[in-house]
Amino acid sequence: MWAGLRTVRVDRGLGMAGRFDAALKHLVDAFAADWVGAIAPLVGLPAATAVDPLDADLSTVQPAVDKVFRLRPPGAGLLHLELQASWDGTFPDRLLLYNVFLEHRYGGPVYTVALLLRRDAAAPNLTGLVTRGYPGGEEYLRFTYRIVRLWELPADQLLAAGLGAAPLALLTDDAVPRLPELVTRFADRVDREAPDRDAGNLLLTCGFILLGLRYDKDVIRTLFAGVQRMKESSTYQSILDEGRDEGLARGIVAARQEDVMALLQERFGTVPPEIESRVRAATDPTRLQAALRQVLRIDSPDELQL
């Protein structure tokens, strides 16, 4: 039955800037170590690589990259992770540009990894190599990057990785004939290992959303129908009640608003009502993400810029 699941197409050109952008970035933010632990061995880094997240905003010259981490000793340099869901002929050139800007800003070496989430992202020019040459043929630039094709990876390997990277197992080819089993195993892991209720709800909801990269929404609802904790997730309920696209946007915004408020309360105790009103009124996920970084640097809630 499940081997013949009806799949759904995602509009070309969406990539990480499209409908799944917020869910993926929120998941990586919340479980950075798990994602790095899953990706590092695939690109030649030690499995125990430890990292520190860096500011990925290069907006003075280009839009922000997806995620970048500084490798802790004995590692050196940066791990740059760029996630892609759809075909984009400019993607290799953007990887080169991001690599150069990241090294200029933070120092190198920069390990650039293109994580392709679906076959539609596998453009013919994605070879792991960008070169430039003079008219006479002499090469003057050579840039290499690593490609990870998610659909080719073993589902069990990803499901056994750090909990925050486990939802990726559901998007592999290996998962197709046994998707109900893997969804159940993923949900069971979340119940056992999620550090708290909010983290568990985030993991399950992101798993639900990411399956939309490959499967029809009715199939996904059937797969998650028996997962009790999903009923506790406001994001999931928003998706069901308002439609996936609008619900995802509202749910991710609400989650980031809660993150900002929680961090403000952790740092400063009581948050003035006017500051809370400003946070609740903010609806741009990118600005709310930037606000999270601000909270770590400001000396009072009044300094928060939204």
C-alpha positions in Angstrom: 0.0 0.0 0.0 2.6 2.5 1.1 5.0 1.8 -1.7 2.6 3.5 -4.1 2.0 6.6 -2.1 0.9 9.6 -4.1 3.5 12.3 -3.9 3.1 16.1 -4.2 5.1 18.5 -6.2 6.6 21.7 -4.6 6.7 24.7 -6.9 10.1 25.3 -8.4 12.2 28.2 -7.1 11.0 27.9 -3.5 14.2 26.4 -2.1 14.8 27.4 1.5 13.1 30.7 0.9 9.7 28.9 0.4 7.1 27.4 2.5 9.4 25.0 4.4 12.1 27.6 5.2 10.8 28.5 8.7 10.2 24.9 9.8 13.7 23.8 8.8 15.6 26.7 10.2 13.6 26.6 13.4 14.5 22.9 13.7 18.2 23.5 13.1 18.2 26.3 15.6 16.6 24.2 18.3 18.7 21.1 17.6 22.0 22.3 16.1 24.2 19.7 17.6 22.0 16.9 16.3 22.1 18.3 12.7 25.8 18.7 12.8 26.2 15.2 14.2 24.2 13.8 11.4 25.9 15.8 8.6 29.5 15.8 9.7 30.3 12.1 8.9 28.7 12.5 5.5 31.2 15.2 4.5 34.4 13.8 6.0 34.3 15.4 9.4 34.6 13.4 12.7 31.3 12.2 14.0 32.0 13.9 17.3 32.5 17.4 15.7 31.4 20.1 18.1 30.4 23.5 16.9 29.2 27.0 17.9 26.5 28.6 15.9 27.4 31.9 14.2 25.4 34.8 12.8 24.4 33.7 9.3 23.3 37.2 8.2 25.2 38.5 5.2 22.5 40.9 4.3 24.8 43.8 3.7 25.9 42.1 0.5 23.6 39.1 0.0 20.7 37.4 1.8 21.5 35.4 4.9 22.9 31.9 4.3 21.0 29.0 5.9 23.2 27.9 8.7 26.9 28.3 9.7 28.8 27.0 12.7 32.3 27.4 14.0 34.1 24.1 14.5 35.5 23.6 18.0 39.0 22.3 18.5 40.5 20.0 17.4 38.4 21.0 14.4 39.1 24.4 12.7 37.1 26.6 10.4 33.4 26.8 9.6 30.7 24.4 8.6 28.3 26.0 6.2 25.0 24.1 5.6 22.8 25.2 2.7 19.5 23.3 2.3 17.7 23.2 -1.1 14.3 21.7 -2.0 13.9 22.9 -5.6 15.9 23.4 -8.8 17.9 26.6 -8.9 20.5 27.1 -11.7 22.2 29.8 -9.7 22.7 27.6 -6.6 26.4 26.7 -7.2 27.3 30.3 -7.8 25.6 31.3 -4.6 27.5 28.6 -2.7 30.7 30.1 -4.0 29.6 33.6 -3.0 28.5 32.6 0.5 31.8 30.7 1.0 33.9 33.7 0.1 31.9 36.1 2.3 31.9 33.7 5.3 35.7 33.3 5.1 36.1 37.0 4.8 33.9 37.6 7.8 34.9 34.7 10.1 38.1 33.2 8.7 38.4 29.7 7.2 38.5 27.1 6.0 34.8 27.0 5.2 33.3 23.5 4.6 30.3 24.2 2.4 27.6 21.5 2.3 24.6 21.5 -0.1 21.9 19.3 1.5 19.4 18.5 -1.3 16.1 17.6 0.2 14.4 16.3 -3.0 15.3 15.2 -6.4 13.9 18.4 -7.9 16.9 20.2 -6.3 19.4 18.1 -8.2 20.2 20.5 -11.0 22.6 19.2 -13.6 25.2 21.9 -12.7 25.3 20.7 -9.1 28.6 18.7 -9.4 30.4 19.8 -6.2 32.8 21.9 -8.3 32.7 25.5 -9.5 35.5 26.7 -11.8 36.4 29.9 -13.7 38.8 30.2 -16.5 40.3 32.8 -18.8 39.4 32.9 -22.5 42.5 31.0 -23.3 41.4 28.1 -21.0 43.7 28.7 -18.0 41.8 28.1 -14.8 42.0 31.0 -12.2 39.4 29.8 -9.7 38.4 26.4 -8.3 35.8 26.0 -5.5 34.7 22.6 -4.2 31.7 21.9 -2.0 30.1 18.7 -0.7 26.6 17.4 -1.8 24.4 15.3 0.4 21.4 13.9 -1.4 18.9 13.2 1.3 16.8 10.7 -0.6 19.8 8.4 -1.0 20.6 8.1 2.7 19.5 5.1 4.8 16.4 6.0 6.8 17.5 3.9 9.8 20.8 5.8 10.0 19.1 9.1 10.1 16.4 7.9 12.5 19.1 6.8 14.9 21.0 10.1 14.6 20.5 13.0 17.0 16.9 13.5 17.7 16.7 16.9 16.0 17.9 15.4 12.7 15.6 12.4 12.9 12.8 13.9 10.9 15.0 13.8 7.8 14.7 10.0 7.8 11.1 10.4 6.7 12.2 12.0 3.4 14.4 9.2 2.1 13.6 6.7 -0.6 14.3 4.0 1.9 11.4 5.3 4.0 8.7 5.0 1.3 7.7 1.3 1.6 7.6 1.5 5.4 6.6 5.0 6.2 3.9 4.2 8.8 6.5 2.2 10.8 9.1 5.0 10.6 6.6 7.7 11.6 5.7 5.5 14.6 9.3 4.9 15.6 10.0 8.6 15.2 7.1 9.6 17.4 8.1 7.0 20.0 11.6 8.4 20.1 10.3 11.9 20.6 8.1 10.7 23.5 11.1 9.0 25.1 13.9 11.5 24.4 12.5 15.0 23.9 13.9 17.2 26.6 10.6 18.9 27.3 7.0 19.1 25.9 7.7 22.1 23.7 10.7 20.4 22.1 8.6 17.3 21.5 5.8 19.3 19.9 8.3 21.1 17.7 9.9 17.9 16.5 6.6 16.2 15.6 5.2 19.3 13.9 8.4 19.8 11.9 8.2 16.1 10.9 4.7 16.6 9.7 5.6 19.8 7.8 8.7 18.3 6.1 6.7 15.3 4.8 4.9 17.9 2.7 8.0 18.1 0.6 7.3 14.6 -0.8 3.7 13.5 0.1 0.1 14.6 -0.3 -1.3 16.3 2.8 -4.1 13.7 3.3 -1.5 10.9 3.4 0.5 12.9 6.0 -2.6 13.5 8.2 -3.3 9.8 8.1 0.2 8.9 9.1 0.1 11.3 12.1 -3.5 10.7 13.1 -2.6 8.3 15.9 0.2 10.5 17.4 -1.5 11.8 20.6 1.0 14.5 21.2 0.3 16.2 17.9 -3.0 17.3 19.3 -1.1 19.4 21.9 0.8 21.3 19.2 -0.8 24.7 18.4 1.2 24.8 15.1 -0.2 21.4 14.0 -3.7 22.5 14.9 -3.2 25.7 13.0 -2.1 23.7 10.0 -5.2 21.5 10.1 -7.6 24.4 10.7 -6.3 27.0 8.3 -4.5 25.0 5.6 -0.9 24.1 5.5 0.7 27.2 4.1 -1.1 29.8 6.2 -1.1 27.6 9.2 2.7 27.0 9.0 3.4 30.7 8.7 1.2 31.5 11.7 2.5 28.6 13.8 6.1 29.4 13.2 5.6 33.1 14.0 3.8 32.1 17.2 6.6 29.8 18.2 9.3 32.4 17.6 7.3 35.0 19.5 7.2 32.6 22.4 10.9 32.0 22.1 11.6 35.7 22.3 9.3 36.2 25.3 10.9 33.2 27.1 14.4 34.4 26.6 13.5 38.0 27.7 11.9 36.6 30.9 14.9 34.4 31.5 17.3 37.3 31.2 15.3 40.2 32.8 12.5 38.6 34.8 9.3 40.6 34.3 8.8 41.9 30.8 7.0 45.3 30.5 3.6 45.0 28.8 4.5 47.4 26.0 7.5 45.2 25.1 5.4 42.1 25.1 2.9 43.8 22.8 5.7 44.7 20.4 6.8 41.1 20.3 3.3 39.8 19.8 2.7 42.3 17.0 5.9 41.2 15.1 5.0 38.7 12.3 8.2 38.5 10.3 10.0 35.2 11.3 13.4 36.6 10.2 13.0 39.7 12.4 11.9 37.5 15.3 14.9 35.3 14.8 17.2 38.4 14.8 15.4 39.5 18.0 16.5 36.3 19.7 20.1 37.2 19.0 19.5 40.8 20.2 18.2 39.5 23.6 21.5 38.0 24.3 23.3 41.3 23.8 21.0 44.1 25.2 21.0 45.4 28.7 17.3 45.9 29.2 14.0 44.9 27.4 13.5 48.5 26.2 16.5 48.1 23.9 14.9 45.4 21.8 14.4 46.4 18.2 11.6 44.8 16.2 
